Amino acid sequence: MEALSEKLYQGLKQATPASDRNCRDVAERISQEVQRICTQSKRIQTSGNIDAWAVSLGKHRLTQCLRYYKLGSRQGRIELHSTLSAIIYRYIAPPQAQASYQARLTLIEDFLQGFYVETLNAFRRENPVPPDYQPRTLLELAEYMAFSERYGKRRIPLPGRRSQQLVILRAQTFSKQQPPETAVDIEQATEGGTAEADDVREMLPYHRLREELVAQPDTLPEEVQRNRVIEALLSYLKERNQEDCADYFTLRLLDLPTAEIESMLGLTPRQRDYLQQRFKYHLIRFALSHHWELVHEWLEADLEHNLGLTAQQWEALKKVITQKQEKLLQLKQQGLEDTEIAQILGLTSTQFQKQWTKLLEQAWEIRNF
């Protein structure tokens, strides 16, 4: 372990301008954590290759720490926040609740603030630091953020030979959604936990929630508009009892790989493909009929912008639409109400909606050709 500590120290010293004492302290703490895992893990103890495991675990922790160090204080916090948010997103609110997209993000924010306090207490408990320890340097902050990610991903044993990540159990408790059969003494389970399950096998490749998902909603007007579209689409799907489409859309927002989405939703590739086609159908209906103004405004393809068409495309649209559709478009641009336009053109409400949807579809095809 002394040799491992020295390797970690040299790695930190070469990769960062941190002080000698700072690098030495962080290297020693990582080395002690690796030693505890190797000692307590039955799998590692029976492997016959403890030294190789120690080197591998130490290298993994060094890489994590340096990644957060290179990101810096602000971006590192965003990365950690996004990583944990992506894991707990679907667990943080009751499935049957009509929680808005923004409301769920607020719940995640509230939950994670408390979880970070718990993580800092765990760091103090498991490392030789003072009871009031706080990260002071960028290297110490990077060490703490890397520890926080690993702590959240620790797998806690549950009845029936199952296990679950600690941050998910915490989120379920926070949302009061934890099933009775998984009620366990989490405090006892995490006390001195080894995180063995997460160290001896790779995690699924969780991608990060985008930075804008954890930013304040009023920082950028375009993000506010984007969130309005997302919230409206989720509400649209739930109103039509398309909860599976809403779940699929949520996971797509996280940029998760197709295989991981299938795993999380319990679908075969064929079932996932069918769900994707059904979601696409509802997405088109949402974008071209029920909420066309909201979507087109977000895309800067509203009537004021000629449906997002260039001058040449606009002329091309006029050549393919009927005289009645062209008149409809002119009246729309003049700001007349739909009922008034329908009356002028001699159309029923249903006929008017079909004509307008068809016109939007034609503009969409020309715009994206």
MOHUZI-V50599 format. One record per pair of residues at least 24 apart in sequence whose C-alpha atoms are under 6 Angstrom apart, sorted by the first residue. I is the first residue (numbers start at 0). J is the second residue. D is the distance in Angstrom with one decimal. If there is no record, write none. Layout:
i:I j:J d:D
i:I j:J d:D
This chain:
i:4 j:30 d:5.3
i:36 j:193 d:5.1
i:63 j:145 d:5.7
i:64 j:141 d:5.4
i:64 j:142 d:5.2
i:64 j:145 d:5.5
i:67 j:141 d:5.0
i:68 j:141 d:5.0
i:81 j:207 d:5.2
i:81 j:208 d:4.8
i:82 j:207 d:5.2
i:85 j:208 d:5.6
i:87 j:167 d:5.6
i:90 j:171 d:5.9
i:91 j:170 d:5.5
i:91 j:174 d:5.6
i:92 j:174 d:5.7
i:99 j:230 d:5.9
i:100 j:230 d:5.0
i:118 j:147 d:5.9
i:153 j:194 d:4.9
i:206 j:255 d:5.8
i:208 j:253 d:5.1
i:244 j:278 d:5.4
i:287 j:356 d:5.7
i:288 j:356 d:5.8
i:308 j:366 d:5.9
